[in-house]
Amino acid sequence: MEEVEQMAERAEPLKMMLGFVVRQCAVALGHAPTPLELVEWANNQRDARGRYRIFGRAITTDDARVILKHPGRVVTVRPGPRWQLAMAVGER
């Protein structure tokens, strides 16, 4: 019984499609991003806690090209306040 309770307590990691991130960039820019624009946007985010990178590390233009070509790819996201919108959408 304890094992079942422990398994129930472990939440599955939050996952989202890369297209969600690209869409957030497009909204910020007002148009679909080029690979260079996606790099600049993803690597230079700021919030109340300071500067951060969307993907947890700096991405390159080559990375951005792959991201833009595969918007349906699902990736794991660290839960936190920066992705509250994604978590709310995923619960629907």
C-alpha positions as CSV (number, residue, x, y, z in Angstrom):
1,M,0.0,0.0,0.0
2,E,2.8,2.4,0.8
3,E,4.4,1.9,-2.6
4,V,1.1,2.9,-4.3
5,E,0.8,6.0,-2.2
6,Q,4.4,7.0,-3.0
7,M,3.8,6.5,-6.7
8,A,0.7,8.6,-6.5
9,E,2.7,11.4,-4.9
10,R,5.2,11.6,-7.7
11,A,3.8,13.9,-10.3
12,E,4.7,13.3,-13.9
13,P,7.1,15.9,-15.3
14,L,5.5,18.8,-17.1
15,K,5.8,18.4,-20.9
16,M,5.1,20.8,-23.7
17,M,5.6,21.0,-27.4
18,L,8.4,23.2,-28.8
19,G,5.7,25.0,-30.8
20,F,4.4,26.5,-27.6
21,V,7.7,28.1,-26.9
22,V,8.0,29.3,-30.5
23,R,4.5,30.7,-30.2
24,Q,5.4,32.7,-27.1
25,C,8.4,34.1,-29.0
26,A,6.1,35.0,-32.0
27,V,3.7,36.8,-29.7
28,A,6.6,38.8,-28.2
29,L,8.0,39.7,-31.6
30,G,4.7,40.2,-33.4
31,H,5.7,37.8,-36.2
32,A,7.1,34.3,-36.7
33,P,10.7,34.3,-35.5
34,T,13.7,33.6,-37.7
35,P,16.3,31.3,-36.2
36,L,18.4,34.3,-35.1
37,E,15.4,36.0,-33.5
38,L,14.5,32.8,-31.6
39,V,18.1,32.5,-30.3
40,E,18.1,36.1,-29.1
41,W,14.7,35.8,-27.4
42,A,15.2,32.4,-25.8
43,N,18.7,33.3,-24.4
44,N,17.7,36.7,-23.0
45,Q,14.6,36.4,-20.9
46,R,14.0,38.4,-17.7
47,D,11.6,38.3,-14.8
48,A,11.5,39.4,-11.2
49,R,14.2,36.9,-10.3
50,G,16.6,38.1,-13.1
51,R,17.9,36.9,-16.4
52,Y,17.3,33.3,-17.6
53,R,17.4,31.2,-20.7
54,I,14.2,29.5,-21.8
55,F,15.9,26.2,-22.5
56,G,18.1,26.2,-19.4
57,R,21.2,26.8,-21.5
58,A,22.1,29.1,-24.4
59,I,20.8,27.8,-27.7
60,T,22.6,28.3,-31.0
61,T,21.2,29.3,-34.4
62,D,21.5,25.6,-35.5
63,D,19.5,24.6,-32.4
64,A,16.9,27.2,-33.3
65,R,16.6,25.9,-36.9
66,V,15.9,22.4,-35.5
67,I,13.4,23.8,-33.0
68,L,11.6,25.7,-35.8
69,K,11.5,22.6,-38.0
70,H,10.0,20.4,-35.2
71,P,7.3,22.4,-33.4
72,G,5.4,19.2,-32.5
73,R,8.3,17.7,-30.5
74,V,7.5,17.2,-26.9
75,V,10.1,18.3,-24.3
76,T,10.2,18.2,-20.5
77,V,9.9,21.4,-18.6
78,R,11.0,22.3,-15.1
79,P,7.9,23.3,-13.2
80,G,7.9,26.8,-11.9
81,P,6.2,30.2,-12.1
82,R,7.7,30.9,-15.5
83,W,5.5,28.2,-17.1
84,Q,2.3,28.6,-15.2
85,L,0.4,29.3,-18.5
86,A,1.6,26.1,-20.0
87,M,0.7,24.1,-16.9
88,A,-2.8,25.6,-16.9
89,V,-3.3,24.8,-20.6
90,G,-2.0,21.3,-20.1
91,E,-4.6,20.6,-17.3
92,R,-7.5,21.2,-19.7
